[in-house]
Amino acid sequence: MLKKTELRDAVYGWIKSLPDGTIFRHSDTYRFLETHFDRECSQRGDAKREPRYKNDARWAVQDALGKTPGKEQIAEKVGFATFRRL
C-alpha cells in the first residue's frame, strides 16, 4: 500500500528542484504527479470531494512554505494559489 507521504515528498522534491524565482500553482503540482506518478495517484483513491493525491500535493506546498515543523521554507505565496520558489 502506498504511503500518503510518498507523493507529498515527491512534490516537495519537485518544488525544491525548480530554479529560484519560478512561479508555480497547485495545478502544476497536480500535473507533476499525474505525469510522473499516474499509477500511484490512482492507488491513493478518492476522498469525498477530490482525489487524495491532490490533497497530498497541497500539503507538500504547505511544507514548502515552511508551515510544517522540520521542513525548510523553499517557497513563498505571491497570490491566490500562486507561489514562488525561493
PDB file as gemmi writes it, atoms N, CA and C in Angstrom:
CRYST1    1.000    1.000    1.000  90.00  90.00  90.00 P 1                      
ATOM      1  N   MET A   1       0.843  -1.185   0.000  1.00  0.00           N  
ATOM      2  CA  MET A   1       0.000   0.000   0.000  1.00  0.00           C  
ATOM      3  C   MET A   1       0.888   1.248   0.000  1.00  0.00           C  
ATOM      4  N   LEU A   2       0.550   2.198  -0.792  1.00  0.00           N  
ATOM      5  CA  LEU A   2       1.287   3.447  -0.921  1.00  0.00           C  
ATOM      6  C   LEU A   2       1.071   4.319   0.312  1.00  0.00           C  
ATOM      7  N   LYS A   3       2.174   4.816   0.867  1.00  0.00           N  
ATOM      8  CA  LYS A   3       2.052   5.731   2.000  1.00  0.00           C  
ATOM      9  C   LYS A   3       1.737   7.123   1.484  1.00  0.00           C  
ATOM     10  N   LYS A   4       0.862   7.846   2.180  1.00  0.00           N  
ATOM     11  CA  LYS A   4       0.434   9.159   1.704  1.00  0.00           C  
ATOM     12  C   LYS A   4       1.584  10.147   1.622  1.00  0.00           C  
ATOM     13  N   THR A   5       2.621   9.940   2.418  1.00  0.00           N  
ATOM     14  CA  THR A   5       3.734  10.881   2.410  1.00  0.00           C  
ATOM     15  C   THR A   5       4.627  10.732   1.180  1.00  0.00           C  
ATOM     16  N   GLU A   6       4.542   9.624   0.473  1.00  0.00           N  
ATOM     17  CA  GLU A   6       5.404   9.432  -0.690  1.00  0.00           C  
ATOM     18  C   GLU A   6       5.107  10.458  -1.785  1.00  0.00           C  
ATOM     19  N   LEU A   7       3.856  10.683  -2.098  1.00  0.00           N  
ATOM     20  CA  LEU A   7       3.513  11.677  -3.116  1.00  0.00           C  
ATOM     21  C   LEU A   7       3.802  13.080  -2.597  1.00  0.00           C  
ATOM     22  N   ARG A   8       3.535  13.298  -1.348  1.00  0.00           N  
ATOM     23  CA  ARG A   8       3.813  14.599  -0.732  1.00  0.00           C  
ATOM     24  C   ARG A   8       5.310  14.910  -0.809  1.00  0.00           C  
ATOM     25  N   ASP A   9       6.139  13.933  -0.491  1.00  0.00           N  
ATOM     26  CA  ASP A   9       7.590  14.119  -0.562  1.00  0.00           C  
ATOM     27  C   ASP A   9       8.057  14.324  -1.999  1.00  0.00           C  
ATOM     28  N   ALA A  10       7.419  13.647  -2.942  1.00  0.00           N  
ATOM     29  CA  ALA A  10       7.788  13.809  -4.352  1.00  0.00           C  
ATOM     30  C   ALA A  10       7.521  15.238  -4.818  1.00  0.00           C  
ATOM     31  N   VAL A  11       6.388  15.803  -4.430  1.00  0.00           N  
ATOM     32  CA  VAL A  11       6.064  17.176  -4.825  1.00  0.00           C  
ATOM     33  C   VAL A  11       7.014  18.158  -4.152  1.00  0.00           C  
ATOM     34  N   TYR A  12       7.313  17.954  -2.876  1.00  0.00           N  
ATOM     35  CA  TYR A  12       8.254  18.827  -2.174  1.00  0.00           C  
ATOM     36  C   TYR A  12       9.607  18.806  -2.886  1.00  0.00           C  
ATOM     37  N   GLY A  13      10.058  17.626  -3.269  1.00  0.00           N  
ATOM     38  CA  GLY A  13      11.317  17.499  -4.004  1.00  0.00           C  
ATOM     39  C   GLY A  13      11.269  18.202  -5.350  1.00  0.00           C  
ATOM     40  N   TRP A  14      10.125  18.106  -6.028  1.00  0.00           N  
ATOM     41  CA  TRP A  14       9.958  18.782  -7.325  1.00  0.00           C  
ATOM     42  C   TRP A  14      10.045  20.294  -7.139  1.00  0.00           C  
ATOM     43  N   ILE A  15       9.371  20.806  -6.114  1.00  0.00           N  
ATOM     44  CA  ILE A  15       9.421  22.246  -5.846  1.00  0.00           C  
ATOM     45  C   ILE A  15      10.867  22.656  -5.551  1.00  0.00           C  
ATOM     46  N   LYS A  16      11.549  21.849  -4.756  1.00  0.00           N  
ATOM     47  CA  LYS A  16      12.936  22.153  -4.395  1.00  0.00           C  
ATOM     48  C   LYS A  16      13.840  22.174  -5.627  1.00  0.00           C  
ATOM     49  N   SER A  17      13.516  21.389  -6.639  1.00  0.00           N  
ATOM     50  CA  SER A  17      14.342  21.317  -7.846  1.00  0.00           C  
ATOM     51  C   SER A  17      14.082  22.468  -8.821  1.00  0.00           C  
ATOM     52  N   LEU A  18      13.007  23.216  -8.612  1.00  0.00           N  
ATOM     53  CA  LEU A  18      12.702  24.336  -9.500  1.00  0.00           C  
ATOM     54  C   LEU A  18      13.756  25.422  -9.349  1.00  0.00           C  
ATOM     55  N   PRO A  19      14.079  26.127 -10.423  1.00  0.00           N  
ATOM     56  CA  PRO A  19      15.003  27.257 -10.309  1.00  0.00           C  
ATOM     57  C   PRO A  19      14.408  28.348  -9.408  1.00  0.00           C  
ATOM     58  N   ASP A  20      15.276  29.047  -8.687  1.00  0.00           N  
ATOM     59  CA  ASP A  20      14.830  30.145  -7.833  1.00  0.00           C  
ATOM     60  C   ASP A  20      14.022  31.145  -8.651  1.00  0.00           C  
ATOM     61  N   GLY A  21      12.930  31.627  -8.063  1.00  0.00           N  
ATOM     62  CA  GLY A  21      12.084  32.612  -8.717  1.00  0.00           C  
ATOM     63  C   GLY A  21      10.986  32.030  -9.586  1.00  0.00           C  
ATOM     64  N   THR A  22      10.978  30.720  -9.776  1.00  0.00           N  
ATOM     65  CA  THR A  22       9.953  30.079 -10.597  1.00  0.00           C  
ATOM     66  C   THR A  22       8.588  30.211  -9.932  1.00  0.00           C  
ATOM     67  N   ILE A  23       7.603  30.633 -10.710  1.00  0.00           N  
ATOM     68  CA  ILE A  23       6.221  30.723 -10.244  1.00  0.00           C  
ATOM     69  C   ILE A  23       5.537  29.396 -10.543  1.00  0.00           C  
ATOM     70  N   PHE A  24       4.790  28.882  -9.574  1.00  0.00           N  
ATOM     71  CA  PHE A  24       4.026  27.652  -9.787  1.00  0.00           C  
ATOM     72  C   PHE A  24       2.696  27.753  -9.072  1.00  0.00           C  
ATOM     73  N   ARG A  25       1.773  26.913  -9.485  1.00  0.00           N  
ATOM     74  CA  ARG A  25       0.421  26.871  -8.914  1.00  0.00           C  
ATOM     75  C   ARG A  25       0.109  25.442  -8.476  1.00  0.00           C  
ATOM     76  N   HIS A  26      -0.983  25.300  -7.750  1.00  0.00           N  
ATOM     77  CA  HIS A  26      -1.399  23.952  -7.352  1.00  0.00           C  
ATOM     78  C   HIS A  26      -1.585  23.072  -8.584  1.00  0.00           C  
ATOM     79  N   SER A  27      -2.143  23.639  -9.642  1.00  0.00           N  
ATOM     80  CA  SER A  27      -2.380  22.841 -10.848  1.00  0.00           C  
ATOM     81  C   SER A  27      -1.073  22.275 -11.409  1.00  0.00           C  
ATOM     82  N   ASP A  28       0.034  22.984 -11.231  1.00  0.00           N  
ATOM     83  CA  ASP A  28       1.332  22.474 -11.681  1.00  0.00           C  
ATOM     84  C   ASP A  28       1.767  21.269 -10.851  1.00  0.00           C  
ATOM     85  N   THR A  29       1.480  21.313  -9.547  1.00  0.00           N  
ATOM     86  CA  THR A  29       1.845  20.176  -8.701  1.00  0.00           C  
ATOM     87  C   THR A  29       0.989  18.961  -9.042  1.00  0.00           C  
ATOM     88  N   TYR A  30      -0.289  19.186  -9.339  1.00  0.00           N  
ATOM     89  CA  TYR A  30      -1.161  18.075  -9.739  1.00  0.00           C  
ATOM     90  C   TYR A  30      -0.648  17.450 -11.037  1.00  0.00           C  
ATOM     91  N   ARG A  31      -0.300  18.308 -11.988  1.00  0.00           N  
ATOM     92  CA  ARG A  31       0.182  17.834 -13.292  1.00  0.00           C  
ATOM     93  C   ARG A  31       1.474  17.026 -13.127  1.00  0.00           C  
ATOM     94  N   PHE A  32       2.362  17.492 -12.250  1.00  0.00           N  
ATOM     95  CA  PHE A  32       3.602  16.757 -11.979  1.00  0.00           C  
ATOM     96  C   PHE A  32       3.283  15.343 -11.500  1.00  0.00           C  
ATOM     97  N   LEU A  33       2.375  15.228 -10.521  1.00  0.00           N  
ATOM     98  CA  LEU A  33       2.021  13.903 -10.013  1.00  0.00           C  
ATOM     99  C   LEU A  33       1.335  13.051 -11.070  1.00  0.00           C  
ATOM    100  N   GLU A  34       0.418  13.646 -11.817  1.00  0.00           N  
ATOM    101  CA  GLU A  34      -0.313  12.892 -12.843  1.00  0.00           C  
ATOM    102  C   GLU A  34       0.633  12.388 -13.933  1.00  0.00           C  
ATOM    103  N   THR A  35       1.666  13.150 -14.225  1.00  0.00           N  
ATOM    104  CA  THR A  35       2.615  12.785 -15.279  1.00  0.00           C  
ATOM    105  C   THR A  35       3.615  11.736 -14.813  1.00  0.00           C  
ATOM    106  N   HIS A  36       4.149  11.906 -13.606  1.00  0.00           N  
ATOM    107  CA  HIS A  36       5.239  11.048 -13.142  1.00  0.00           C  
ATOM    108  C   HIS A  36       4.806   9.937 -12.189  1.00  0.00           C  
ATOM    109  N   PHE A  37       3.620  10.034 -11.620  1.00  0.00           N  
ATOM    110  CA  PHE A  37       3.159   9.057 -10.629  1.00  0.00           C  
ATOM    111  C   PHE A  37       1.707   8.669 -10.880  1.00  0.00           C  
ATOM    112  N   ASP A  38       1.365   8.457 -12.131  1.00  0.00           N  
ATOM    113  CA  ASP A  38      -0.026   8.166 -12.505  1.00  0.00           C  
ATOM    114  C   ASP A  38      -0.587   6.964 -11.749  1.00  0.00           C  
ATOM    115  N   ARG A  39       0.156   5.892 -11.718  1.00  0.00           N  
ATOM    116  CA  ARG A  39      -0.322   4.664 -11.042  1.00  0.00           C  
ATOM    117  C   ARG A  39      -0.502   4.906  -9.555  1.00  0.00           C  
ATOM    118  N   GLU A  40       0.460   5.607  -8.941  1.00  0.00           N  
ATOM    119  CA  GLU A  40       0.384   5.885  -7.514  1.00  0.00           C  
ATOM    120  C   GLU A  40      -0.799   6.799  -7.183  1.00  0.00           C  
ATOM    121  N   CYS A  41      -1.077   7.751  -8.063  1.00  0.00           N  
ATOM    122  CA  CYS A  41      -2.227   8.636  -7.859  1.00  0.00           C  
ATOM    123  C   CYS A  41      -3.522   7.822  -7.861  1.00  0.00           C  
ATOM    124  N   SER A  42      -3.610   6.871  -8.772  1.00  0.00           N  
ATOM    125  CA  SER A  42      -4.794   6.010  -8.837  1.00  0.00           C  
ATOM    126  C   SER A  42      -4.916   5.147  -7.584  1.00  0.00           C  
ATOM    127  N   GLN A  43      -3.795   4.668  -7.084  1.00  0.00           N  
ATOM    128  CA  GLN A  43      -3.802   3.823  -5.887  1.00  0.00           C  
ATOM    129  C   GLN A  43      -4.256   4.594  -4.652  1.00  0.00           C  
ATOM    130  N   ARG A  44      -3.996   5.896  -4.611  1.00  0.00           N  
ATOM    131  CA  ARG A  44      -4.391   6.696  -3.453  1.00  0.00           C  
ATOM    132  C   ARG A  44      -5.904   6.787  -3.331  1.00  0.00           C  
ATOM    133  N   GLY A  45      -6.613   6.639  -4.437  1.00  0.00           N  
ATOM    134  CA  GLY A  45      -8.073   6.650  -4.389  1.00  0.00           C  
ATOM    135  C   GLY A  45      -8.641   8.049  -4.248  1.00  0.00           C  
ATOM    136  N   ASP A  46      -9.918   8.084  -3.920  1.00  0.00           N  
ATOM    137  CA  ASP A  46     -10.631   9.349  -3.828  1.00  0.00           C  
ATOM    138  C   ASP A  46     -11.166   9.560  -2.424  1.00  0.00           C  
ATOM    139  N   ALA A  47     -11.137  10.802  -1.993  1.00  0.00           N  
ATOM    140  CA  ALA A  47     -11.801  11.197  -0.761  1.00  0.00           C  
ATOM    141  C   ALA A  47     -13.217  11.625  -1.144  1.00  0.00           C  
ATOM    142  N   LYS A  48     -13.933  12.228  -0.218  1.00  0.00           N  
ATOM    143  CA  LYS A  48     -15.306  12.630  -0.507  1.00  0.00           C  
ATOM    144  C   LYS A  48     -15.406  13.616  -1.654  1.00  0.00           C  
ATOM    145  N   ARG A  49     -14.497  14.584  -1.698  1.00  0.00           N  
ATOM    146  CA  ARG A  49     -14.646  15.683  -2.655  1.00  0.00           C  
ATOM    147  C   ARG A  49     -13.615  15.708  -3.775  1.00  0.00           C  
ATOM    148  N   GLU A  50     -12.545  14.953  -3.641  1.00  0.00           N  
ATOM    149  CA  GLU A  50     -11.476  15.036  -4.636  1.00  0.00           C  
ATOM    150  C   GLU A  50     -10.567  13.815  -4.542  1.00  0.00           C  
ATOM    151  N   PRO A  51      -9.723  13.641  -5.538  1.00  0.00           N  
ATOM    152  CA  PRO A  51      -8.713  12.581  -5.436  1.00  0.00           C  
ATOM    153  C   PRO A  51      -7.717  12.904  -4.311  1.00  0.00           C  
ATOM    154  N   ARG A  52      -7.302  11.900  -3.577  1.00  0.00           N  
ATOM    155  CA  ARG A  52      -6.413  12.107  -2.428  1.00  0.00           C  
ATOM    156  C   ARG A  52      -5.050  12.674  -2.833  1.00  0.00           C  
ATOM    157  N   TYR A  53      -4.576  12.357  -4.037  1.00  0.00           N  
ATOM    158  CA  TYR A  53      -3.262  12.860  -4.435  1.00  0.00           C  
ATOM    159  C   TYR A  53      -3.245  14.383  -4.517  1.00  0.00           C  
ATOM    160  N   LYS A  54      -4.383  14.999  -4.806  1.00  0.00           N  
ATOM    161  CA  LYS A  54      -4.428  16.460  -4.850  1.00  0.00           C  
ATOM    162  C   LYS A  54      -4.241  17.045  -3.448  1.00  0.00           C  
ATOM    163  N   ASN A  55      -4.811  16.380  -2.465  1.00  0.00           N  
ATOM    164  CA  ASN A  55      -4.610  16.800  -1.083  1.00  0.00           C  
ATOM    165  C   ASN A  55      -3.142  16.636  -0.694  1.00  0.00           C  
ATOM    166  N   ASP A  56      -2.522  15.541  -1.114  1.00  0.00           N  
ATOM    167  CA  ASP A  56      -1.099  15.320  -0.850  1.00  0.00           C  
ATOM    168  C   ASP A  56      -0.268  16.453  -1.452  1.00  0.00           C  
ATOM    169  N   ALA A  57      -0.605  16.864  -2.676  1.00  0.00           N  
ATOM    170  CA  ALA A  57       0.135  17.932  -3.348  1.00  0.00           C  
ATOM    171  C   ALA A  57      -0.015  19.257  -2.605  1.00  0.00           C  
ATOM    172  N   ARG A  58      -1.208  19.556  -2.132  1.00  0.00           N  
ATOM    173  CA  ARG A  58      -1.414  20.812  -1.398  1.00  0.00           C  
ATOM    174  C   ARG A  58      -0.651  20.815  -0.072  1.00  0.00           C  
ATOM    175  N   TRP A  59      -0.596  19.674   0.598  1.00  0.00           N  
ATOM    176  CA  TRP A  59       0.181  19.591   1.828  1.00  0.00           C  
ATOM    177  C   TRP A  59       1.662  19.764   1.536  1.00  0.00           C  
ATOM    178  N   ALA A  60       2.129  19.289   0.400  1.00  0.00           N  
ATOM    179  CA  ALA A  60       3.527  19.481   0.026  1.00  0.00           C  
ATOM    180  C   ALA A  60       3.831  20.963  -0.158  1.00  0.00           C  
ATOM    181  N   VAL A  61       2.871  21.705  -0.705  1.00  0.00           N  
ATOM    182  CA  VAL A  61       3.053  23.156  -0.855  1.00  0.00           C  
ATOM    183  C   VAL A  61       3.134  23.800   0.529  1.00  0.00           C  
ATOM    184  N   GLN A  62       2.310  23.358   1.467  1.00  0.00           N  
ATOM    185  CA  GLN A  62       2.388  23.875   2.836  1.00  0.00           C  
ATOM    186  C   GLN A  62       3.760  23.576   3.439  1.00  0.00           C  
ATOM    187  N   ASP A  63       4.277  22.382   3.165  1.00  0.00           N  
ATOM    188  CA  ASP A  63       5.630  22.038   3.610  1.00  0.00           C  
ATOM    189  C   ASP A  63       6.636  23.020   3.018  1.00  0.00           C  
ATOM    190  N   ALA A  64       6.505  23.307   1.723  1.00  0.00           N  
ATOM    191  CA  ALA A  64       7.438  24.200   1.022  1.00  0.00           C  
ATOM    192  C   ALA A  64       7.344  25.629   1.559  1.00  0.00           C  
ATOM    193  N   LEU A  65       6.185  26.011   2.065  1.00  0.00           N  
ATOM    194  CA  LEU A  65       6.007  27.343   2.639  1.00  0.00           C  
ATOM    195  C   LEU A  65       6.580  27.434   4.052  1.00  0.00           C  
ATOM    196  N   GLY A  66       7.079  26.312   4.563  1.00  0.00           N  
ATOM    197  CA  GLY A  66       7.683  26.291   5.893  1.00  0.00           C  
ATOM    198  C   GLY A  66       6.682  26.181   7.019  1.00  0.00           C  
ATOM    199  N   LYS A  67       5.472  25.739   6.712  1.00  0.00           N  
ATOM    200  CA  LYS A  67       4.419  25.653   7.735  1.00  0.00           C  
ATOM    201  C   LYS A  67       4.397  24.317   8.460  1.00  0.00           C  
ATOM    202  N   THR A  68       5.289  23.403   8.064  1.00  0.00           N  
ATOM    203  CA  THR A  68       5.368  22.098   8.699  1.00  0.00           C  
ATOM    204  C   THR A  68       6.690  22.005   9.452  1.00  0.00           C  
ATOM    205  N   PRO A  69       6.645  21.682  10.748  1.00  0.00           N  
ATOM    206  CA  PRO A  69       7.892  21.561  11.505  1.00  0.00           C  
ATOM    207  C   PRO A  69       8.851  20.557  10.844  1.00  0.00           C  
ATOM    208  N   GLY A  70      10.109  20.942  10.767  1.00  0.00           N  
ATOM    209  CA  GLY A  70      11.116  20.069  10.189  1.00  0.00           C  
ATOM    210  C   GLY A  70      11.305  20.226   8.693  1.00  0.00           C  
ATOM    211  N   LYS A  71      10.487  21.035   8.056  1.00  0.00           N  
ATOM    212  CA  LYS A  71      10.621  21.268   6.610  1.00  0.00           C  
ATOM    213  C   LYS A  71      11.130  22.682   6.380  1.00  0.00           C  
ATOM    214  N   GLU A  72      12.133  22.791   5.546  1.00  0.00           N  
ATOM    215  CA  GLU A  72      12.728  24.084   5.207  1.00  0.00           C  
ATOM    216  C   GLU A  72      11.788  24.883   4.314  1.00  0.00           C  
ATOM    217  N   GLN A  73      11.670  26.183   4.565  1.00  0.00           N  
ATOM    218  CA  GLN A  73      10.857  27.031   3.685  1.00  0.00           C  
ATOM    219  C   GLN A  73      11.620  27.242   2.384  1.00  0.00           C  
ATOM    220  N   ILE A  74      11.012  26.781   1.296  1.00  0.00           N  
ATOM    221  CA  ILE A  74      11.653  26.891  -0.012  1.00  0.00           C  
ATOM    222  C   ILE A  74      10.776  27.638  -1.009  1.00  0.00           C  
ATOM    223  N   ALA A  75       9.626  28.138  -0.544  1.00  0.00           N  
ATOM    224  CA  ALA A  75       8.697  28.856  -1.425  1.00  0.00           C  
ATOM    225  C   ALA A  75       7.959  29.912  -0.622  1.00  0.00           C  
ATOM    226  N   GLU A  76       7.358  30.851  -1.348  1.00  0.00           N  
ATOM    227  CA  GLU A  76       6.522  31.866  -0.712  1.00  0.00           C  
ATOM    228  C   GLU A  76       5.265  32.045  -1.542  1.00  0.00           C  
ATOM    229  N   LYS A  77       4.212  32.487  -0.873  1.00  0.00           N  
ATOM    230  CA  LYS A  77       2.951  32.740  -1.557  1.00  0.00           C  
ATOM    231  C   LYS A  77       3.013  34.125  -2.192  1.00  0.00           C  
ATOM    232  N   VAL A  78       2.590  34.216  -3.457  1.00  0.00           N  
ATOM    233  CA  VAL A  78       2.615  35.504  -4.155  1.00  0.00           C  
ATOM    234  C   VAL A  78       1.246  35.917  -4.663  1.00  0.00           C  
ATOM    235  N   GLY A  79       0.250  35.073  -4.499  1.00  0.00           N  
ATOM    236  CA  GLY A  79      -1.106  35.374  -4.943  1.00  0.00           C  
ATOM    237  C   GLY A  79      -2.014  34.217  -4.583  1.00  0.00           C  
ATOM    238  N   PHE A  80      -3.249  34.305  -5.050  1.00  0.00           N  
ATOM    239  CA  PHE A  80      -4.204  33.234  -4.777  1.00  0.00           C  
ATOM    240  C   PHE A  80      -3.738  31.957  -5.459  1.00  0.00           C  
ATOM    241  N   ALA A  81      -3.374  30.960  -4.654  1.00  0.00           N  
ATOM    242  CA  ALA A  81      -2.896  29.657  -5.140  1.00  0.00           C  
ATOM    243  C   ALA A  81      -1.728  29.798  -6.109  1.00  0.00           C  
ATOM    244  N   THR A  82      -0.917  30.840  -5.905  1.00  0.00           N  
ATOM    245  CA  THR A  82       0.259  31.080  -6.724  1.00  0.00           C  
ATOM    246  C   THR A  82       1.456  31.248  -5.798  1.00  0.00           C  
ATOM    247  N   PHE A  83       2.547  30.585  -6.146  1.00  0.00           N  
ATOM    248  CA  PHE A  83       3.701  30.520  -5.271  1.00  0.00           C  
ATOM    249  C   PHE A  83       4.980  30.760  -6.063  1.00  0.00           C  
ATOM    250  N   ARG A  84       6.051  31.149  -5.349  1.00  0.00           N  
ATOM    251  CA  ARG A  84       7.346  31.370  -5.996  1.00  0.00           C  
ATOM    252  C   ARG A  84       8.398  30.573  -5.244  1.00  0.00           C  
ATOM    253  N   ARG A  85       9.237  29.891  -5.990  1.00  0.00           N  
ATOM    254  CA  ARG A  85      10.362  29.153  -5.413  1.00  0.00           C  
ATOM    255  C   ARG A  85      11.387  30.169  -4.935  1.00  0.00           C  
ATOM    256  N   LEU A  86      11.829  30.041  -3.695  1.00  0.00           N  
ATOM    257  CA  LEU A  86      12.836  30.962  -3.129  1.00  0.00           C  
ATOM    258  C   LEU A  86      14.240  30.532  -3.528  1.00  0.00           C  
TER     259      LEU A  86                                                      
END                                                                             
